[in-house]
Amino acid sequence: MRARGDAPRSKWPRHAQPPALRPLLRVGRRELLRLKLSVVIPALNAARTLPECLAGLEGAIDELILVDGCSGDETVAIARAAGARVVVAPRGRGSQLRAGGEAAFGDWLLFLHADTRLGLGWRSAVARHLRQHPARPACFRFRLDDPAWQARLIERGVALRVALFGLPYGDQGLLVPAALYHRVGGYRCLPLMEDVDLAGRLGRIHMLEADALTSAERWRRDGWLRRSARNLLCLGFYRAGASPERVARLYAGAESQKAARVR
């Protein structure tokens, strides 16, 4: 019989703590048993990078959703083998992210790209954030998996952009309370700039003391400075009032020119 005023006992014995919750025990026992974390990954033909992305999430989440844009490779099979729930959505990161956000049941949502893997210490960083900022969205530090000096320069530029303008890109992951996400309307089905659009509605975004390591393949393929300049140009046009559709046409035009040079 419990004395009056005593805290109620957890329904989970210590040895039977839900595995997905163990990495977050510092948040507080009772709070932890209430909070659930859902990870949403949009993917399209991501069989080469997806395994590493998923490996870093094992045992640390409550729900894994992969939103597939009709992949033609083993993306869906890899996701299902990892225990993910697969949702099919129209091709396009904005529409895929929106579908995943609508399907998730967690109290917190973590949106992550299929070519991004979270670095060591991300669980502890998330735990601290939930404890210290229980209603504030967050992102990870941007890192590229290449030792080139150009990669370090781009990383510093991204950190500066987030510090000055609070505008992380999707490559950094986005951790957001589900209630806040739904209150601001979530991701929109935009052809481009869906991450910047949502960030502008979420308010100030905290940067976690952990890395999101992203594949540098696109920078190596397109050219370090060329790709970064194109990204900045698109962001500038969008911030100046250009529609996402117009920015997408600009981006697609640059892709077409690149393909023509390759041929």
VMD Tcl script that draws the C-alpha trace (Angstrom):
set ca {
  {0.00 0.00 0.00}
  {1.38 3.37 -0.99}
  {1.58 6.14 1.62}
  {-0.32 9.32 0.91}
  {1.79 11.78 -1.04}
  {4.15 9.15 -2.39}
  {4.84 9.33 -6.13}
  {3.05 6.57 -8.09}
  {5.24 3.73 -9.17}
  {6.12 3.29 -12.85}
  {4.23 0.45 -14.53}
  {7.56 -0.57 -16.10}
  {10.04 -2.48 -13.88}
  {13.60 -1.19 -14.19}
  {14.72 -4.31 -16.06}
  {11.81 -3.98 -18.50}
  {12.19 -0.35 -19.54}
  {11.11 0.05 -23.18}
  {14.37 -0.22 -25.17}
  {13.54 2.83 -27.29}
  {13.34 4.97 -24.18}
  {16.54 3.89 -22.40}
  {18.83 6.41 -24.15}
  {16.65 9.28 -22.91}
  {16.38 8.42 -19.20}
  {17.98 11.71 -18.14}
  {14.85 13.59 -19.14}
  {13.02 12.27 -16.10}
  {11.34 8.95 -15.47}
  {7.69 9.97 -15.57}
  {8.17 12.40 -18.47}
  {9.97 9.72 -20.43}
  {7.19 7.21 -20.11}
  {4.86 9.76 -21.70}
  {7.06 11.05 -24.54}
  {7.49 9.17 -27.79}
  {9.86 9.97 -30.65}
  {8.93 9.31 -34.28}
  {11.52 9.50 -37.06}
  {10.32 10.34 -40.57}
  {12.62 9.71 -43.55}
  {11.62 10.69 -47.10}
  {13.38 8.53 -49.66}
  {13.70 7.90 -53.37}
  {16.08 5.24 -54.66}
  {18.11 5.54 -51.46}
  {19.26 1.93 -51.11}
  {22.94 2.91 -51.09}
  {22.79 5.43 -48.22}
  {19.76 4.30 -46.23}
  {21.41 1.43 -44.27}
  {23.89 3.77 -42.56}
  {21.14 6.26 -41.81}
  {19.03 3.58 -40.15}
  {21.91 1.96 -38.27}
  {22.40 5.04 -36.12}
  {18.77 5.01 -35.01}
  {18.55 1.46 -33.68}
  {17.02 1.17 -30.23}
  {16.61 4.91 -29.72}
  {13.21 5.69 -31.22}
  {9.60 4.64 -30.82}
  {8.47 4.81 -34.43}
  {10.27 4.75 -37.77}
  {8.44 5.88 -40.89}
  {9.96 5.76 -44.35}
  {8.01 7.76 -46.93}
  {8.79 6.35 -50.35}
  {8.36 8.28 -53.58}
  {8.04 5.12 -55.71}
  {11.63 3.93 -55.60}
  {12.90 1.48 -58.20}
  {15.59 -0.07 -56.03}
  {15.71 -1.89 -52.67}
  {14.82 1.16 -50.56}
  {11.48 -0.21 -49.33}
  {12.88 -3.68 -48.58}
  {15.74 -2.19 -46.54}
  {13.33 -0.01 -44.57}
  {10.95 -2.87 -43.79}
  {13.83 -5.11 -42.71}
  {14.76 -2.37 -40.19}
  {11.23 -2.35 -38.80}
  {10.04 0.81 -40.52}
  {6.47 1.50 -41.45}
  {6.45 2.38 -45.15}
  {4.17 5.13 -46.42}
  {3.90 5.80 -50.15}
  {3.49 9.42 -51.27}
  {3.79 11.41 -54.51}
  {7.42 11.99 -55.46}
  {8.81 15.21 -54.02}
  {10.40 15.87 -50.66}
  {7.73 18.35 -49.56}
  {4.84 15.98 -50.22}
  {6.72 13.02 -48.77}
  {7.61 14.89 -45.57}
  {4.04 16.04 -45.19}
  {2.71 12.50 -45.56}
  {5.17 11.25 -42.95}
  {4.28 14.00 -40.49}
  {0.60 13.17 -40.83}
  {1.22 9.46 -40.28}
  {3.48 9.78 -37.20}
  {2.10 9.28 -33.68}
  {5.05 10.52 -31.60}
  {5.05 13.46 -29.20}
  {8.26 14.60 -30.93}
  {9.01 14.26 -34.63}
  {12.49 13.93 -36.11}
  {12.65 14.50 -39.87}
  {15.81 13.09 -41.39}
  {17.14 12.70 -44.95}
  {18.04 9.23 -46.18}
  {21.64 10.25 -46.96}
  {22.21 11.70 -43.49}
  {23.38 9.81 -40.43}
  {23.44 11.13 -36.90}
  {26.77 11.34 -35.12}
  {27.86 9.97 -31.76}
  {26.13 11.61 -28.83}
  {22.93 12.53 -30.63}
  {20.75 10.68 -28.12}
  {22.24 12.61 -25.19}
  {21.89 15.89 -27.09}
  {18.22 15.18 -27.75}
  {17.68 14.22 -24.11}
  {19.18 17.51 -22.91}
  {17.05 19.44 -25.36}
  {13.83 17.77 -24.24}
  {14.71 18.60 -20.66}
  {15.85 22.19 -21.19}
  {13.64 23.28 -24.12}
  {10.48 21.14 -23.98}
  {8.60 23.21 -26.57}
  {11.36 24.43 -28.90}
  {12.38 22.91 -32.25}
  {15.99 21.96 -32.90}
  {18.40 20.84 -35.60}
  {21.82 19.17 -35.65}
  {25.18 20.60 -36.67}
  {25.79 20.18 -40.39}
  {28.76 18.02 -41.37}
  {29.92 16.60 -44.71}
  {31.61 13.20 -44.96}
  {34.64 14.49 -46.84}
  {38.03 15.67 -45.52}
  {38.36 18.42 -48.15}
  {38.89 21.99 -46.96}
  {35.91 23.02 -49.09}
  {33.69 20.83 -46.91}
  {34.87 22.61 -43.74}
  {34.21 25.99 -45.38}
  {30.66 24.99 -46.31}
  {30.03 23.69 -42.79}
  {31.07 27.03 -41.29}
  {28.83 28.87 -43.73}
  {25.85 26.72 -42.73}
  {26.55 27.30 -39.02}
  {26.67 31.04 -39.66}
  {23.38 30.96 -41.57}
  {21.65 29.11 -38.74}
  {23.12 31.43 -36.09}
  {22.16 34.63 -37.92}
  {18.88 33.71 -39.56}
  {17.69 30.53 -37.83}
  {17.42 28.76 -41.19}
  {18.66 25.17 -41.12}
  {18.26 23.01 -44.20}
  {16.76 19.53 -44.14}
  {20.27 18.04 -44.26}
  {20.61 19.00 -40.59}
  {17.56 17.07 -39.49}
  {14.62 18.73 -37.76}
  {13.45 17.83 -34.25}
  {10.10 19.41 -33.44}
  {7.29 18.89 -30.92}
  {4.38 17.28 -32.75}
  {1.93 19.79 -31.26}
  {3.95 22.72 -32.62}
  {4.45 21.03 -35.98}
  {0.71 20.54 -36.49}
  {-0.15 23.97 -35.08}
  {1.91 25.78 -37.74}
  {0.60 23.58 -40.53}
  {3.56 21.23 -41.01}
  {5.46 20.77 -44.23}
  {3.78 22.06 -47.36}
  {3.76 20.23 -50.68}
  {6.27 22.58 -52.28}
  {8.59 21.67 -55.17}
  {11.54 23.24 -53.34}
  {12.33 25.22 -50.16}
  {9.95 23.16 -48.05}
  {12.50 23.15 -45.20}
  {13.03 26.92 -45.27}
  {9.27 27.49 -45.46}
  {8.63 25.41 -42.34}
  {11.56 26.89 -40.44}
  {10.12 30.37 -40.96}
  {6.86 29.31 -39.31}
  {8.44 27.42 -36.40}
  {10.34 30.33 -34.92}
  {13.86 30.21 -33.53}
  {15.46 26.79 -33.93}
  {18.05 25.58 -31.43}
  {21.20 23.86 -32.69}
  {22.01 20.66 -30.83}
  {25.50 19.68 -29.69}
  {25.61 16.73 -32.08}
  {26.33 16.24 -35.77}
  {24.23 15.28 -38.76}
  {26.72 13.79 -41.20}
  {25.58 14.15 -44.80}
  {26.96 12.63 -47.96}
  {29.15 15.06 -49.89}
  {28.53 13.22 -53.15}
  {26.38 16.01 -54.63}
  {29.05 18.62 -53.89}
  {31.81 16.47 -55.36}
  {29.68 15.78 -58.43}
  {28.49 19.35 -59.06}
  {31.56 21.20 -57.79}
  {31.97 22.50 -54.24}
  {31.58 26.19 -55.00}
  {29.13 25.78 -57.89}
  {26.62 23.80 -55.84}
  {26.92 26.10 -52.83}
  {26.51 29.18 -55.01}
  {23.41 27.70 -56.63}
  {21.90 26.88 -53.24}
  {22.54 30.44 -52.02}
  {21.08 31.88 -55.21}
  {17.90 29.84 -54.82}
  {17.61 30.83 -51.16}
  {18.14 34.48 -52.05}
  {15.43 34.42 -54.72}
  {13.02 32.71 -52.34}
  {13.70 35.15 -49.49}
  {13.24 38.02 -51.94}
  {9.70 36.85 -52.69}
  {10.02 34.44 -55.59}
  {7.55 31.56 -55.48}
  {8.79 28.05 -54.72}
  {7.70 27.07 -58.23}
  {9.89 29.75 -59.79}
  {12.83 28.81 -57.59}
  {12.33 25.16 -58.57}
  {12.47 26.12 -62.26}
  {15.72 27.97 -61.60}
  {17.14 24.95 -59.82}
  {15.96 22.59 -62.57}
  {17.51 24.85 -65.20}
  {20.86 24.63 -63.47}
  {20.53 20.84 -63.34}
  {19.75 20.73 -67.07}
  {22.78 22.86 -67.90}
  {24.96 20.56 -65.82}
  {23.61 17.49 -67.62}
  {24.24 19.12 -70.99}
  {27.87 19.81 -70.04}
  {28.32 16.18 -69.00}
  {26.99 14.95 -72.36}
}
mol new
graphics top color blue
foreach p $ca { graphics top sphere $p radius 0.5 }
foreach p [lrange $ca 0 end-1] q [lrange $ca 1 end] { graphics top cylinder $p $q radius 0.2 }
display resetview
